[in-house]
């Protein structure tokens, strides 16, 4: 059997002679199988070279996971920053509450309020039946806003209580400074302010103060806080103590046996100034008590009888 191969465009021919049926079968098999093998091999190579759909999906997931990790890290960083800010705000509020508690304690003492009723070391008494309504969660922004509002309220309360403290201190200072009460701890009134019969001449004369008689050597006390402006002998008064209380007020304590203060000393209300005696123009142990307002003597009775 002969096979004839014709060249391109019919130019030239070549004849191949197959000598046996076996060779013919081999040639036919080669012509039919080899192209198929080549085509399948090319398909396998193309499939191996190109990425599969599963690989693309895995890559996408990995990118998404990396993105989510970054977002989580950013959120965690922001939460930490917010917590730090809230911690600072909380510490500031706690400091303000401590100052308010201390201020409240001072005001309670200054106003002489019942400490059992105004106990700033305990939580205020509150209560009431439980509500059946569902409790709503407070958002972070609402929580921060609540802290801001609370801080503003604390500042306002601090300012108001500070003004109240200043008013109470001013009132207490005025009460301490203004003459009030008797200049002795024990004794009796032996002479009043105004016209009286002079015990030495028997004539009517104006008495510029009140006399408080008592036991010799008994305490003579200040009727108000102030500064000692005289502490020594003075004509007619014997051993005299004079105190300037401010606001135009001054007091005098005469005929003392012994003076216990010095000029320039600051004294408190009720402080012992001297010991009762009978020095100077005196008929017996007593203290001559004068009240001066703007350098003019006034009736000491309303001051001596006032509640100290």
C-alpha positions as CSV (number, residue, x, y, z in Angstrom):
1,X,0.0,0.0,0.0
2,X,1.3,3.4,-1.0
3,X,0.7,6.8,0.7
4,X,1.2,9.9,-1.4
5,X,2.2,13.3,0.3
6,X,1.5,16.4,-1.8
7,X,3.5,19.5,-1.1
8,X,2.2,23.1,-0.5
9,X,0.2,24.4,-3.4
10,X,0.5,21.1,-5.2
11,X,4.2,21.5,-5.8
12,X,6.0,18.2,-5.6
13,X,4.8,14.8,-4.4
14,X,6.3,12.1,-2.3
15,X,5.2,8.5,-2.1
16,X,5.6,6.3,1.0
17,X,5.2,2.6,0.5
18,X,3.8,0.6,3.4
19,X,5.0,-2.9,3.2
20,X,2.7,-4.6,5.7
21,X,-0.8,-4.2,7.4
22,X,0.9,-3.6,10.8
23,X,2.7,-0.6,9.6
24,X,-0.5,0.8,8.2
25,X,-2.2,0.4,11.6
26,X,0.7,2.1,13.3
27,X,0.5,5.1,11.0
28,X,-3.2,5.5,11.3
29,X,-3.0,5.3,15.1
30,X,-0.3,7.9,15.2
31,X,-2.3,10.2,13.0
32,X,-5.4,10.0,15.3
33,X,-4.0,9.7,18.8
34,X,-1.0,12.1,18.8
35,X,-3.2,15.2,18.0
36,X,-5.5,14.3,20.9
37,X,-2.6,13.9,23.3
38,X,-1.2,17.2,22.3
39,X,-4.5,19.0,22.7
40,X,-5.1,17.4,26.2
41,X,-1.5,18.3,27.3
42,X,-2.0,21.9,26.3
43,X,-5.3,22.0,28.3
44,X,-3.5,20.6,31.4
45,X,-0.7,23.2,31.0
46,X,-3.2,26.0,30.7
47,X,-5.1,24.9,33.8
48,X,-1.9,24.6,35.8
49,X,-0.6,28.0,34.7
50,X,-3.9,30.0,35.4
51,X,-5.1,30.6,39.1
52,X,-8.1,28.7,40.2
53,X,-11.3,30.4,41.5
54,X,-10.6,28.9,45.0
55,X,-7.2,30.6,45.2
56,X,-8.8,34.0,44.3
57,X,-11.5,33.6,47.0
58,X,-8.8,32.7,49.6
59,X,-6.8,35.8,48.6
60,X,-9.9,38.0,48.9
61,X,-10.7,36.6,52.4
62,X,-7.1,37.2,53.5
63,X,-7.3,40.8,52.4
64,X,-10.6,41.3,54.2
65,X,-9.3,39.7,57.4
66,X,-6.3,42.1,57.3
67,X,-8.6,45.0,56.9
68,X,-10.7,43.9,59.8
69,X,-7.7,43.5,62.0
70,X,-6.7,47.0,61.2
71,X,-10.1,48.3,62.1
72,X,-10.2,46.3,65.4
73,X,-6.8,47.7,66.3
74,X,-7.9,51.2,65.6
75,X,-11.1,50.7,67.6
76,X,-9.2,49.3,70.5
77,X,-6.8,52.3,70.4
78,X,-9.7,54.7,70.4
79,X,-11.4,52.9,73.3
80,X,-8.2,53.1,75.3
81,X,-7.9,56.8,74.6
82,X,-11.5,57.3,75.6
83,X,-11.0,55.3,78.8
84,X,-8.0,57.5,79.7
85,X,-10.0,60.6,79.1
86,X,-12.9,59.3,81.2
87,X,-10.4,58.4,84.0
88,X,-9.0,61.9,84.0
89,X,-12.6,63.4,84.1
90,X,-13.6,61.0,86.9
91,X,-10.6,62.1,89.0
92,X,-11.5,65.7,88.4
93,X,-15.0,65.2,89.5
94,X,-13.9,63.2,92.6
95,X,-11.6,66.1,93.6
96,X,-14.5,68.6,93.2
97,X,-16.8,66.4,95.4
98,X,-14.1,66.2,98.1
99,X,-13.8,70.0,98.1
100,X,-17.6,70.3,98.3
101,X,-17.8,67.9,101.2
102,X,-15.1,69.9,103.1
103,X,-17.0,73.1,102.3
104,X,-20.2,71.6,103.4
105,X,-18.6,70.5,106.7
106,X,-17.3,74.0,107.3
107,X,-20.7,75.6,106.5
108,X,-22.4,73.1,108.9
109,X,-20.1,74.2,111.7
110,X,-20.4,77.9,110.9
111,X,-24.2,77.9,110.6
112,X,-24.4,75.6,113.7
113,X,-26.5,73.1,111.8
114,X,-27.3,69.6,113.0
115,X,-24.3,67.4,111.9
116,X,-26.5,64.3,112.1
117,X,-28.8,65.8,109.5
118,X,-26.0,67.2,107.3
119,X,-23.5,64.3,107.3
120,X,-21.4,64.7,104.2
121,X,-19.5,61.5,104.8
122,X,-22.6,59.4,104.0
123,X,-24.7,59.0,100.9
124,X,-27.9,61.0,100.8
125,X,-31.0,59.0,101.7
126,X,-32.9,58.0,98.6
127,X,-35.3,55.2,97.7
128,X,-38.6,54.2,95.9
129,X,-40.3,51.2,94.3
130,X,-38.6,49.6,91.4
131,X,-39.9,50.5,88.0
132,X,-41.1,47.8,85.7
133,X,-39.9,49.6,82.6
134,X,-37.0,48.3,80.6
135,X,-33.7,49.9,81.4
136,X,-32.1,51.6,78.4
137,X,-28.4,51.4,77.9
138,X,-26.6,54.7,78.0
139,X,-24.6,55.5,74.9
140,X,-21.0,56.5,75.3
141,X,-21.7,60.0,73.9
142,X,-24.6,60.4,76.3
143,X,-22.4,59.3,79.2
144,X,-19.7,61.8,78.3
145,X,-22.4,64.5,78.1
146,X,-23.7,63.5,81.5
147,X,-20.2,63.9,82.9
148,X,-19.9,67.3,81.4
149,X,-23.3,68.4,82.9
150,X,-22.3,67.0,86.3
151,X,-19.0,68.9,86.2
152,X,-20.8,72.1,85.4
153,X,-23.3,71.6,88.2
154,X,-20.5,70.9,90.7
155,X,-18.7,74.1,89.6
156,X,-21.9,76.1,90.1
157,X,-22.5,74.6,93.5
158,X,-19.0,75.3,94.6
159,X,-19.3,78.9,93.6
160,X,-22.6,79.3,95.4
161,X,-21.4,77.6,98.5
162,X,-18.2,79.6,98.4
163,X,-20.3,82.8,98.4
164,X,-22.4,81.5,101.3
165,X,-19.3,80.7,103.2
166,X,-18.0,84.2,102.7
167,X,-21.3,85.6,103.9
168,X,-21.2,83.4,107.0
169,X,-17.6,84.3,107.7
170,X,-18.4,88.0,107.4
171,X,-21.4,87.6,109.7
172,X,-19.4,85.6,112.2
173,X,-16.6,88.1,112.0
174,X,-19.0,91.0,112.6
175,X,-20.5,89.1,115.5
176,X,-17.0,88.5,117.0
177,X,-16.0,92.1,116.5
178,X,-19.1,93.9,117.6
179,X,-19.2,94.4,121.4
180,X,-21.7,92.1,123.1
181,X,-22.0,90.7,126.6
182,X,-20.7,91.6,130.0
183,X,-17.1,92.3,130.8
184,X,-17.1,90.0,133.8
185,X,-17.8,86.3,134.4
186,X,-19.4,86.9,137.8
187,X,-20.6,89.9,139.7
188,X,-23.3,92.6,139.5
189,X,-24.1,96.0,138.0
190,X,-23.3,98.7,140.6
191,X,-23.8,101.8,138.4
192,X,-25.4,102.7,135.0
193,X,-24.5,105.1,132.2
194,X,-25.8,108.7,132.4
195,X,-26.4,111.2,135.2
196,X,-25.7,110.1,138.8
197,X,-24.5,111.3,142.1
198,X,-20.7,111.3,142.1
199,X,-19.5,109.1,145.0
200,X,-16.6,111.5,145.8
201,X,-18.2,114.9,145.4
202,X,-21.9,114.2,145.9
203,X,-22.7,116.3,142.9
204,X,-24.7,115.2,139.8
205,X,-22.3,114.3,137.1
206,X,-22.5,112.3,133.9
207,X,-21.2,108.8,134.1
208,X,-19.7,107.7,130.8
209,X,-19.9,103.9,131.4
210,X,-21.3,101.1,133.5
211,X,-19.7,99.7,136.7
212,X,-19.7,96.0,137.3
213,X,-18.7,95.1,140.9
214,X,-17.3,91.7,142.0
215,X,-14.7,89.9,143.9
216,X,-11.3,91.4,143.8
217,X,-9.0,89.5,141.4
218,X,-11.9,88.0,139.4
219,X,-11.6,87.9,135.6
220,X,-12.3,90.9,133.4
221,X,-13.0,89.7,129.8
222,X,-13.2,91.2,126.4
223,X,-16.7,91.7,125.0
224,X,-15.5,91.5,121.4
225,X,-12.5,90.6,119.3
226,X,-10.0,93.3,118.5
227,X,-6.6,94.9,119.1
228,X,-5.3,96.3,122.4
229,X,-4.5,100.0,122.0
230,X,-3.9,100.8,125.6
231,X,-2.7,98.7,128.5
232,X,-1.5,100.7,131.5
233,X,-2.2,103.5,134.0
234,X,-4.5,106.4,132.9
235,X,-5.8,109.3,134.9
236,X,-9.1,108.5,136.7
237,X,-9.2,105.0,135.3
238,X,-6.4,103.5,137.2
239,X,-5.0,100.5,135.3
240,X,-6.9,100.6,132.0
241,X,-7.3,98.3,129.0
242,X,-8.6,99.7,125.8
243,X,-9.5,97.6,122.7
244,X,-10.2,98.7,119.2
245,X,-12.8,96.4,117.6
246,X,-12.9,98.0,114.2
247,X,-16.0,99.4,112.4
248,X,-15.8,102.5,114.7
249,X,-16.2,100.5,118.0
250,X,-13.8,100.5,121.0
251,X,-14.2,99.4,124.6
252,X,-12.5,100.4,127.9
253,X,-12.0,98.4,131.1
254,X,-10.8,100.4,134.1
255,X,-9.7,100.1,137.7
256,X,-8.0,96.8,137.2
257,X,-5.7,95.2,139.8
258,X,-3.5,93.6,137.2
259,X,-3.3,93.8,133.4
260,X,-2.7,90.6,131.5
261,X,-2.4,91.9,127.9
262,X,0.0,94.3,126.1
263,X,-0.5,97.0,123.5
264,X,-0.7,95.5,120.0
265,X,-2.1,92.1,121.2
266,X,-4.9,90.6,119.3
267,X,-7.7,89.3,121.6
268,X,-10.8,87.2,121.0
269,X,-14.2,87.6,122.4
270,X,-14.3,86.3,126.0
271,X,-10.6,86.4,126.4
272,X,-9.3,87.5,129.9
273,X,-7.8,90.9,129.8
274,X,-7.1,91.7,133.4
275,X,-8.0,91.0,137.1
276,X,-10.6,93.1,138.8
277,X,-9.3,95.7,141.2
278,X,-9.9,99.2,142.6
279,X,-7.1,101.3,141.2
280,X,-7.6,104.9,140.2
281,X,-10.7,106.9,141.3
282,X,-12.6,104.0,142.8
283,X,-14.5,103.1,146.0
284,X,-14.1,99.3,145.7
285,X,-13.3,96.4,143.4
286,X,-15.2,96.8,140.1
287,X,-14.6,97.3,136.4
288,X,-15.6,100.6,134.7
289,X,-16.9,99.5,131.3
290,X,-17.2,102.0,128.4
291,X,-18.3,101.6,124.8
292,X,-17.2,104.2,122.3
293,X,-18.6,104.5,118.8
294,X,-16.6,106.7,116.5
295,X,-14.7,108.1,119.5
296,X,-17.9,109.1,121.4
297,X,-19.2,107.3,124.5
298,X,-22.5,105.5,124.1
299,X,-24.7,103.7,126.6
300,X,-23.1,100.3,127.1
301,X,-26.3,98.7,128.4
302,X,-27.6,97.5,125.0
303,X,-24.2,95.9,124.3
304,X,-23.8,94.4,127.8
305,X,-27.2,92.9,127.8
306,X,-26.9,91.6,124.2
307,X,-26.3,87.9,123.6
308,X,-22.6,87.4,123.2
